C-alpha cells in the first residue's frame, strides 16, 4: 500500500472513529475497477466487497427498523429499508462522510466526473460496509451505523420515507430515458383535510399512482408503486 494512501485513510478512520485491523481491506473498499485497470498488477477492486456490504447493510438496517417503537408493520419496514439503502441515500451518506475524496479512480473515470456519480458513491459505501464486516464482524458494522447512519435517518438528513422519486429518476436515466413526469389527477376533501392523488408517467405510460396529504407525499407513493412495477423494489 502506498504511504500516501495509508496516511489519507488514517484521516478517514479518525473522522469515523473506526480503526481497521486489516488496512488492506479499507484500501480495497475505496479502489474502483477503473483504477485497477489503469494501474494493473495484482490489485483487487471493491466489487466483491460491494456485494457483501449490500447484504450486510440490509440486515443491519432491518434489525434497526425491527427494534423501533412503536413496532412497524412488515410493509412499513420494507418501505423504510428500501428508502435507507437505495442508491440516492447511500450516495448522500458517502458525501456526508467525505468518502469521495478517498476513492481511487482511473483517469478516464475521474475526468468523466465519477467521483460524484451517485451509483459509484453508493457502491463505495457498500464496499466500505463489506470491508468493515470482514474486519470487525456484524458488531462493528452495527456500531458504525449507530454512530453515522441511523442518527441521520432520525434527523431527516437521510429520509427513510421519501427517497423513491430520486431512486426512480436515477433508475430510468440508467435505462436511457428522461421522459418522466408527475401529474395530480385528483384533489379530494375540504381545505383543512386535503388529499391528493398523483400518478407518475414514463414515456407516456402510467406506472404508478399514490395518495397523500400533500402533492409531495402523493408523488413519492406513486414513485414507489412504479419502482415495484418495474421490479426495482420487491
C-alpha positions as CSV (number, residue, x, y, z in Angstrom):
1,X,0.0,0.0,0.0
2,X,1.3,3.5,-0.9
3,X,2.2,5.6,2.1
4,X,0.2,8.5,0.9
5,X,-2.9,6.3,0.7
6,X,-2.4,4.9,4.2
7,X,-2.0,8.5,5.6
8,X,-5.2,9.6,3.8
9,X,-7.1,6.6,5.2
10,X,-5.7,7.3,8.7
11,X,-7.5,10.6,8.5
12,X,-10.8,8.9,7.4
13,X,-10.6,6.4,10.2
14,X,-10.1,9.2,12.7
15,X,-13.1,11.1,11.4
16,X,-15.3,7.9,11.5
17,X,-14.0,6.7,14.9
18,X,-13.0,3.4,13.3
19,X,-9.7,1.6,13.2
20,X,-9.2,-1.3,10.8
21,X,-7.1,-4.2,11.9
22,X,-6.5,-5.1,8.2
23,X,-5.8,-1.8,6.5
24,X,-5.7,-3.6,3.1
25,X,-9.5,-4.2,3.4
26,X,-10.1,-0.5,3.8
27,X,-7.9,0.4,0.9
28,X,-9.7,-2.1,-1.3
29,X,-13.1,-0.7,-0.4
30,X,-12.1,2.6,-2.0
31,X,-10.4,1.1,-5.1
32,X,-12.6,1.4,-8.2
33,X,-12.3,-1.1,-11.0
34,X,-11.1,1.7,-13.3
35,X,-8.1,2.3,-11.1
36,X,-7.1,-1.3,-11.2
37,X,-7.5,-1.3,-15.0
38,X,-5.1,1.7,-15.3
39,X,-2.5,0.6,-12.7
40,X,-2.5,-3.1,-13.4
41,X,-0.7,-5.6,-11.2
42,X,-2.4,-7.8,-8.7
43,X,-4.6,-5.1,-7.2
44,X,-8.2,-6.1,-6.3
45,X,-11.1,-3.7,-6.8
46,X,-14.0,-3.2,-4.5
47,X,-16.7,-5.1,-6.4
48,X,-16.7,-8.2,-4.2
49,X,-16.8,-6.1,-1.1
50,X,-19.7,-4.2,-2.5
51,X,-21.6,-7.4,-3.0
52,X,-21.0,-8.4,0.6
53,X,-21.7,-5.0,2.0
54,X,-25.1,-4.8,0.3
55,X,-26.3,-7.9,2.1
56,X,-24.8,-6.9,5.5
57,X,-26.3,-3.4,5.3
58,X,-29.8,-4.8,4.6
59,X,-29.5,-7.0,7.6
60,X,-28.3,-4.2,10.0
61,X,-30.9,-1.8,8.7
62,X,-33.6,-4.4,9.1
63,X,-32.6,-5.0,12.7
64,X,-32.7,-1.3,13.3
65,X,-36.2,-1.0,11.9
66,X,-37.4,-4.1,13.8
67,X,-36.4,-2.5,17.1
68,X,-38.3,0.7,16.5
69,X,-41.1,1.7,18.9
70,X,-43.9,1.6,18.3
71,X,-43.4,-1.5,16.2
72,X,-43.6,-1.0,12.5
73,X,-45.6,-3.3,10.2
74,X,-43.8,-5.6,7.7
75,X,-44.9,-3.4,4.9
76,X,-43.7,-0.2,6.5
77,X,-40.3,-1.8,7.4
78,X,-39.9,-2.9,3.8
79,X,-40.6,0.6,2.5
80,X,-38.3,2.3,5.0
81,X,-35.5,-0.2,4.4
82,X,-35.7,0.4,0.7
83,X,-35.5,4.1,1.2
84,X,-32.5,3.9,3.5
85,X,-30.4,1.5,1.4
86,X,-31.4,2.9,-2.0
87,X,-28.7,4.4,-4.2
88,X,-29.7,8.1,-3.5
89,X,-29.5,7.6,0.3
90,X,-26.2,5.7,0.2
91,X,-24.6,8.3,-2.1
92,X,-25.8,11.0,0.2
93,X,-24.2,9.2,3.2
94,X,-21.0,8.8,1.3
95,X,-20.9,12.5,0.6
96,X,-21.7,13.4,4.3
97,X,-18.8,11.2,5.4
98,X,-16.4,12.7,2.9
99,X,-15.9,9.4,1.1
100,X,-15.4,10.9,-2.4
101,X,-12.0,12.4,-1.6
102,X,-10.6,8.9,-0.7
103,X,-11.7,6.9,-3.8
104,X,-9.0,5.7,-6.1
105,X,-10.2,6.1,-9.7
106,X,-8.8,5.6,-13.1
107,X,-8.0,8.6,-15.2
108,X,-11.0,8.3,-17.5
109,X,-13.5,7.8,-14.7
110,X,-12.0,10.8,-12.9
111,X,-12.3,13.0,-15.9
112,X,-15.9,12.0,-16.5
113,X,-17.0,13.0,-13.0
114,X,-17.1,9.6,-11.5
115,X,-16.1,10.9,-8.1
116,X,-19.6,12.5,-7.8
117,X,-21.6,9.9,-9.6
118,X,-24.4,8.6,-7.2
119,X,-24.1,4.9,-8.3
120,X,-20.4,4.9,-7.8
121,X,-20.6,6.5,-4.4
122,X,-23.3,4.1,-3.3
123,X,-21.1,1.2,-4.4
124,X,-18.2,2.6,-2.4
125,X,-20.4,2.9,0.7
126,X,-21.5,-0.7,0.4
127,X,-17.9,-1.8,-0.2
128,X,-16.8,0.0,3.0
129,X,-19.5,-1.8,4.9
130,X,-18.4,-5.1,3.5
131,X,-14.8,-4.4,4.5
132,X,-15.8,-3.4,8.0
133,X,-17.8,-6.6,8.3
134,X,-14.8,-8.7,7.4
135,X,-12.6,-6.7,9.7
136,X,-14.8,-6.3,12.7
137,X,-17.9,-8.5,12.2
138,X,-21.5,-7.5,12.4
139,X,-21.0,-5.7,15.7
140,X,-18.5,-3.4,14.1
141,X,-21.0,-2.6,11.3
142,X,-23.8,-2.1,13.8
143,X,-21.7,0.3,15.8
144,X,-20.7,2.3,12.7
145,X,-24.4,2.6,11.6
146,X,-25.5,3.6,15.2
147,X,-22.9,6.4,15.0
148,X,-23.1,7.6,11.5
149,X,-26.2,6.3,9.7
150,X,-29.2,6.0,12.0
151,X,-28.8,9.4,13.6
152,X,-29.0,10.9,10.1
153,X,-32.1,8.9,9.4
154,X,-33.7,10.0,12.7
155,X,-32.9,13.7,12.0
156,X,-34.2,13.5,8.5
157,X,-30.9,14.1,6.7
158,X,-31.5,10.7,5.2
159,X,-35.2,10.5,4.6
160,X,-36.5,7.0,5.4
161,X,-39.8,7.9,3.9
162,X,-39.2,9.9,0.8
163,X,-36.4,8.6,-1.4
164,X,-38.5,6.9,-4.0
165,X,-38.6,9.8,-6.5
166,X,-34.8,10.1,-6.6
167,X,-34.4,6.3,-6.9
168,X,-36.9,6.2,-9.8
169,X,-35.3,9.2,-11.5
170,X,-31.8,7.6,-11.4
171,X,-33.1,4.2,-12.5
172,X,-34.8,5.5,-15.6
173,X,-31.8,7.6,-16.5
174,X,-29.7,4.4,-16.4
175,X,-32.2,2.9,-18.9
176,X,-31.5,5.8,-21.3
177,X,-34.7,7.8,-20.9
178,X,-35.6,11.0,-19.1
179,X,-39.3,11.3,-20.1
180,X,-40.8,11.2,-16.6
181,X,-43.5,13.4,-15.2
182,X,-45.8,13.6,-12.2
183,X,-49.4,14.6,-12.6
184,X,-52.0,15.5,-9.9
185,X,-55.1,13.7,-11.2
186,X,-57.5,14.4,-8.3
187,X,-57.9,16.5,-5.1
188,X,-60.3,15.5,-2.5
189,X,-61.7,16.7,0.8
190,X,-62.0,20.1,2.5
191,X,-59.2,22.6,2.5
192,X,-58.1,21.7,6.1
193,X,-58.0,18.0,5.3
194,X,-56.9,17.9,1.6
195,X,-56.0,14.7,-0.1
196,X,-54.1,14.5,-3.4
197,X,-53.9,11.7,-6.0
198,X,-50.8,11.7,-8.2
199,X,-49.6,9.5,-11.0
200,X,-46.1,9.0,-12.5
201,X,-45.9,8.8,-16.3
202,X,-42.8,7.4,-18.0
203,X,-42.6,7.7,-21.8
204,X,-46.3,8.4,-21.9
205,X,-47.3,5.3,-19.8
206,X,-48.7,5.5,-16.3
207,X,-46.5,3.3,-14.0
208,X,-47.9,4.2,-10.6
209,X,-50.5,6.2,-8.6
210,X,-50.2,7.5,-5.0
211,X,-52.5,9.2,-2.5
212,X,-51.2,11.6,0.1
213,X,-51.9,14.6,2.3
214,X,-49.6,16.7,0.2
215,X,-48.6,16.6,-3.5
216,X,-45.1,15.6,-2.5
217,X,-46.3,12.6,-0.4
218,X,-48.6,11.5,-3.2
219,X,-45.8,11.7,-5.8
220,X,-43.5,9.7,-3.5
221,X,-46.1,7.0,-3.2
222,X,-46.6,7.0,-7.0
223,X,-42.9,6.6,-7.5
224,X,-42.8,3.7,-5.0
225,X,-45.6,1.9,-7.0
226,X,-43.7,2.5,-10.2
227,X,-40.5,1.0,-8.7
228,X,-42.4,-2.1,-7.6
229,X,-44.0,-2.5,-11.1
230,X,-40.6,-2.1,-12.7
231,X,-39.1,-4.8,-10.4
232,X,-36.6,-2.4,-8.7
233,X,-38.3,-2.9,-5.3
234,X,-39.9,-6.1,-4.1
